């Protein structure tokens, strides 16, 4: 009896160990940029969140190559010199440039070079950060330039197929918390870094960790009963409309919702689908600001959540 119990415990331990194995290594994800990353706890907090969710091994950390004071051209060079090249990249860029320059066209060209280098080097996913609003009258010129940059970046990213881009606009994330999240008007406090990392991680976790292209079972075991094919085939945004492709086994009410990264609802609509089978449904989303959102779809009793980039 004792031997049998030990055998069962051994099997349980092995099964638990196999389920708990990390799915990526620290060098797979790199944080690049300037002082917004280098002088903050964002990358270390991302590592903590990944370890807590079993995506990263205990004791492992994501790699930080950001350097304070770096213009976007230098940030591009940091990426070029990074070995090995990351599969997943978290980055910002042009914050230093925007302190003195409003030459958005030149900065846009450098960003395009950065993106082309990522494609050439094999980086698959990019999470790009749009800066929170600078606080205080001494940063008024920077805020004006950052507002222009925040309009330009989604236009550049909308034409990119590789890497796949996830835009995170930190302005709504930081809204109402600026006094907690920054002490000098532009850099993160510890609380600001944690809130920023949590916003990033929320996007990375969405749709069963789609950012990491992981199978759901590799992160969190699911019952066989839930392993049914998804009726949702994809979605895209164009000309102020979100188009949803799906295949339904029976007529259903289809509900879509967009929420920002803080969880606030910004759009919802419902459509009655009267026939089964493959179909495409279009919803107008005029008035929704450019940025990254959580896209929630429900058809009957089946629901799906993913990220959606509105250019």
C-alpha positions as CSV (number, residue, x, y, z in Angstrom):
1,X,0.0,0.0,0.0
2,X,2.8,2.4,0.9
3,X,4.7,1.6,-2.3
4,X,1.5,2.2,-4.3
5,X,1.0,5.5,-2.6
6,X,4.6,6.6,-3.4
7,X,4.1,5.5,-7.0
8,X,0.9,7.6,-7.3
9,X,2.6,10.6,-5.6
10,X,5.5,10.3,-8.1
11,X,3.1,10.3,-11.0
12,X,1.3,13.3,-9.6
13,X,4.6,15.1,-9.1
14,X,5.8,14.4,-12.6
15,X,2.4,15.5,-14.1
16,X,2.5,18.7,-12.0
17,X,6.1,19.4,-13.1
18,X,5.3,19.0,-16.8
19,X,2.2,21.3,-16.5
20,X,4.2,23.9,-14.7
21,X,7.1,24.2,-17.2
22,X,7.6,27.7,-18.5
23,X,6.7,28.3,-22.1
24,X,9.2,31.0,-23.0
25,X,12.7,32.0,-21.8
26,X,13.8,35.4,-20.5
27,X,15.8,36.2,-23.7
28,X,12.7,35.6,-25.8
29,X,11.2,39.0,-24.7
30,X,13.2,42.2,-24.7
31,X,12.3,45.7,-23.4
32,X,13.9,48.4,-25.4
33,X,13.7,52.2,-25.3
34,X,15.0,55.1,-23.1
35,X,14.5,56.2,-19.5
36,X,10.8,55.4,-19.4
37,X,11.9,51.8,-19.3
38,X,15.5,51.9,-18.1
39,X,14.8,54.1,-15.0
40,X,11.6,52.2,-14.1
41,X,10.5,48.8,-12.9
42,X,8.3,48.0,-15.9
43,X,10.5,45.1,-17.3
44,X,11.0,43.6,-13.9
45,X,7.3,43.8,-13.2
46,X,6.5,42.1,-16.5
47,X,8.9,39.3,-15.5
48,X,7.2,39.0,-12.1
49,X,3.7,38.7,-13.8
50,X,5.0,36.2,-16.3
51,X,6.5,34.0,-13.6
52,X,3.3,34.3,-11.5
53,X,1.3,33.0,-14.5
54,X,3.7,30.2,-15.3
55,X,4.8,31.6,-18.6
56,X,8.4,32.2,-17.4
57,X,10.6,30.0,-15.1
58,X,11.1,31.0,-11.5
59,X,14.3,33.0,-11.3
60,X,14.3,34.0,-15.0
61,X,13.8,37.6,-16.2
62,X,13.0,39.3,-19.4
63,X,15.9,41.2,-21.0
64,X,16.3,45.0,-20.7
65,X,18.4,46.9,-23.3
66,X,16.8,50.3,-22.8
67,X,19.2,53.2,-22.1
68,X,18.3,56.6,-20.6
69,X,18.6,59.6,-22.9
70,X,18.5,57.5,-26.1
71,X,16.8,59.0,-29.2
72,X,14.9,56.7,-31.5
73,X,17.9,56.2,-33.8
74,X,19.9,54.8,-30.9
75,X,17.0,52.6,-29.8
76,X,17.1,51.1,-33.3
77,X,20.8,50.4,-32.9
78,X,20.2,48.8,-29.5
79,X,17.9,46.4,-31.2
80,X,20.4,45.8,-34.0
81,X,23.1,44.9,-31.4
82,X,20.9,42.7,-29.3
83,X,21.9,39.0,-29.3
84,X,20.0,36.8,-29.6
85,X,17.2,38.8,-31.4
86,X,14.0,38.6,-29.4
87,X,10.9,36.8,-30.6
88,X,8.8,39.3,-28.6
89,X,9.7,43.0,-28.2
90,X,8.3,45.7,-25.9
91,X,9.4,49.1,-26.9
92,X,8.8,52.9,-27.0
93,X,10.8,55.4,-29.0
94,X,11.2,59.2,-29.8
95,X,10.4,60.4,-26.3
96,X,13.8,62.1,-26.2
97,X,13.5,63.4,-29.8
98,X,10.1,64.9,-29.1
99,X,11.5,67.1,-26.3
100,X,13.1,69.3,-28.9
101,X,11.7,68.3,-32.3
102,X,8.4,68.3,-34.0
103,X,9.8,66.7,-37.1
104,X,7.3,63.9,-37.1
105,X,8.0,62.8,-40.6
106,X,11.7,62.2,-39.9
107,X,10.8,60.3,-36.7
108,X,8.3,58.3,-38.6
109,X,10.9,57.2,-41.2
110,X,13.2,56.0,-38.4
111,X,10.3,54.1,-36.8
112,X,9.7,52.4,-40.2
113,X,13.5,51.4,-40.3
114,X,13.1,50.0,-36.8
115,X,10.1,47.9,-37.9
116,X,11.9,46.7,-41.0
117,X,14.8,45.6,-38.9
118,X,12.5,43.6,-36.7
119,X,10.9,41.9,-39.7
120,X,14.4,41.1,-41.1
121,X,15.6,39.8,-37.7
122,X,12.6,37.5,-37.0
123,X,10.8,39.3,-34.2
124,X,7.2,38.1,-34.4
125,X,5.3,40.3,-32.0
126,X,5.8,43.9,-31.0
127,X,4.0,45.7,-28.1
128,X,4.5,49.5,-28.7
129,X,3.8,52.0,-26.0
130,X,2.1,55.4,-26.6
131,X,3.4,57.7,-23.9
132,X,1.2,59.0,-21.1
133,X,0.7,62.8,-21.1
134,X,3.6,64.8,-19.6
135,X,2.5,66.6,-16.5
136,X,3.4,70.3,-15.7
137,X,3.9,73.5,-17.7
138,X,7.6,72.8,-18.2
139,X,6.7,69.9,-20.4
140,X,4.1,71.7,-22.5
141,X,6.1,71.6,-25.7
142,X,6.8,67.9,-25.2
143,X,3.1,67.2,-24.7
144,X,2.3,69.0,-27.9
145,X,4.9,66.9,-29.9
146,X,3.8,63.7,-28.2
147,X,0.2,64.3,-29.2
148,X,1.4,64.6,-32.8
149,X,3.4,61.4,-32.4
150,X,0.5,59.6,-30.9
151,X,-1.5,60.3,-34.1
152,X,1.3,59.3,-36.4
153,X,2.3,55.9,-34.8
154,X,-1.0,54.1,-35.4
155,X,-0.8,55.2,-39.1
156,X,2.6,53.6,-39.4
157,X,1.7,50.5,-37.6
158,X,-1.5,49.9,-39.7
159,X,0.7,49.1,-42.7
160,X,2.8,46.5,-40.8
161,X,2.2,42.8,-41.2
162,X,5.4,41.5,-39.5
163,X,5.9,41.8,-36.6
164,X,2.3,41.8,-35.5
165,X,1.8,45.0,-33.6
166,X,-0.1,45.6,-30.3
167,X,-0.5,49.3,-29.5
168,X,-0.9,50.2,-25.8
169,X,-2.0,53.8,-25.2
170,X,-1.0,54.7,-21.7
171,X,-3.0,57.9,-21.5
172,X,-6.2,56.2,-20.5
173,X,-4.2,53.8,-18.2
174,X,-2.7,56.6,-16.3
175,X,-5.8,58.9,-16.4
176,X,-6.8,59.9,-12.9
177,X,-3.6,58.5,-11.4
178,X,-0.9,60.9,-12.6
179,X,0.0,62.1,-9.1
180,X,0.7,58.4,-8.1
181,X,2.3,57.3,-11.3
182,X,4.9,60.1,-11.9
183,X,6.8,62.4,-9.6
184,X,8.6,64.5,-12.2
185,X,5.9,64.6,-14.9
186,X,7.4,62.2,-17.4
187,X,9.0,59.2,-15.6
188,X,7.3,56.3,-13.7
189,X,7.2,56.0,-10.0
190,X,7.2,52.4,-8.7
191,X,3.4,52.5,-8.8
192,X,3.4,53.9,-12.3
193,X,5.8,51.1,-13.5
194,X,3.6,48.4,-12.0
195,X,0.4,49.8,-13.5
196,X,2.1,50.1,-16.9
197,X,3.4,46.5,-16.7
198,X,-0.1,45.3,-15.7
199,X,-1.6,47.1,-18.7
200,X,1.0,45.4,-21.0
201,X,0.5,42.0,-19.4
202,X,-3.3,42.3,-19.8
203,X,-2.8,42.6,-23.6
204,X,-0.3,39.8,-23.6
205,X,-2.7,37.5,-21.7
206,X,-5.7,38.2,-23.9
207,X,-7.2,35.5,-26.0
208,X,-5.3,32.7,-24.3
209,X,-1.9,34.4,-24.5
210,X,-2.2,35.0,-28.2
211,X,0.7,37.5,-28.0
212,X,3.0,34.6,-27.3
213,X,1.3,32.3,-29.9
214,X,0.9,29.7,-27.2
215,X,-1.6,26.9,-27.1
216,X,-4.0,27.5,-24.2
217,X,-3.2,24.1,-22.6
218,X,0.5,25.1,-22.4
219,X,-0.3,27.9,-20.0
220,X,-3.4,26.7,-18.1
221,X,-4.9,23.2,-18.4
222,X,-8.5,23.1,-19.6
223,X,-11.1,20.4,-19.5
224,X,-11.7,18.3,-22.6
225,X,-15.3,19.5,-22.5
226,X,-14.2,23.0,-23.3
227,X,-12.0,22.0,-26.2
228,X,-14.5,22.6,-28.9
229,X,-13.7,24.5,-32.2
230,X,-14.2,28.2,-31.9
231,X,-16.9,29.7,-34.2
232,X,-14.9,32.9,-34.5
233,X,-12.7,33.0,-37.5
234,X,-11.2,36.5,-37.2
235,X,-11.8,40.2,-37.2
236,X,-10.3,43.3,-38.8
237,X,-10.9,47.1,-38.9
238,X,-11.1,49.2,-42.0
239,X,-12.8,52.5,-42.9
240,X,-14.4,52.9,-39.5
241,X,-15.9,49.4,-39.4
242,X,-15.0,46.3,-37.6
243,X,-15.7,43.1,-39.6
244,X,-16.2,39.9,-37.8
245,X,-16.0,36.5,-39.5
246,X,-17.6,33.6,-37.8
247,X,-19.2,30.2,-38.4
248,X,-22.4,29.5,-36.4
249,X,-24.0,26.1,-35.9
250,X,-27.4,27.8,-35.3
251,X,-28.9,31.3,-35.5
252,X,-27.7,33.4,-32.7
253,X,-27.6,36.9,-31.2
254,X,-24.0,38.2,-31.8
255,X,-22.8,40.9,-29.4
256,X,-19.5,42.8,-29.7
257,X,-17.9,45.0,-27.1
258,X,-14.8,47.1,-27.1
259,X,-13.2,48.1,-23.8
260,X,-10.0,50.0,-23.2
261,X,-7.2,48.6,-21.2
262,X,-8.6,49.9,-17.9
263,X,-11.8,48.0,-18.5
264,X,-14.0,50.9,-19.5
265,X,-16.5,50.1,-22.2
266,X,-16.1,52.3,-25.3
267,X,-18.4,50.5,-27.8
268,X,-21.0,47.8,-27.9
269,X,-23.5,46.5,-30.5
270,X,-25.7,43.5,-31.1
271,X,-26.8,41.8,-34.3
272,X,-29.3,39.0,-34.8
273,X,-28.0,36.4,-37.1
274,X,-31.0,34.4,-38.5
275,X,-29.1,31.7,-40.4
276,X,-26.4,29.2,-39.5
277,X,-23.0,28.7,-41.3
278,X,-20.1,30.9,-42.2
279,X,-20.8,34.6,-42.5
280,X,-19.4,38.1,-42.1
281,X,-20.9,40.8,-39.9
282,X,-19.9,44.4,-40.0
283,X,-20.3,46.9,-37.2
284,X,-19.6,50.7,-37.6
285,X,-17.2,52.0,-34.9
286,X,-16.9,55.6,-36.0
287,X,-15.8,57.8,-33.1
288,X,-13.6,55.1,-31.4
289,X,-10.2,56.7,-31.0
290,X,-7.1,54.9,-32.5
291,X,-5.4,52.5,-30.2
292,X,-5.4,49.0,-28.8
293,X,-8.6,47.6,-27.2
294,X,-10.0,44.4,-25.8
295,X,-12.5,43.0,-28.3
296,X,-15.2,40.8,-26.8
297,X,-17.6,38.7,-28.9
298,X,-20.5,36.6,-27.7
299,X,-22.6,34.4,-30.0
300,X,-25.2,32.5,-28.0
301,X,-23.5,30.9,-25.1
302,X,-20.0,31.0,-26.7
303,X,-17.7,34.0,-26.0
304,X,-14.2,35.0,-27.2
305,X,-11.8,37.8,-26.2
306,X,-8.9,39.2,-28.2
307,X,-7.0,42.4,-28.8
308,X,-8.1,44.7,-31.6
309,X,-6.0,47.6,-33.1
310,X,-8.0,50.5,-34.3
311,X,-5.8,52.5,-36.7
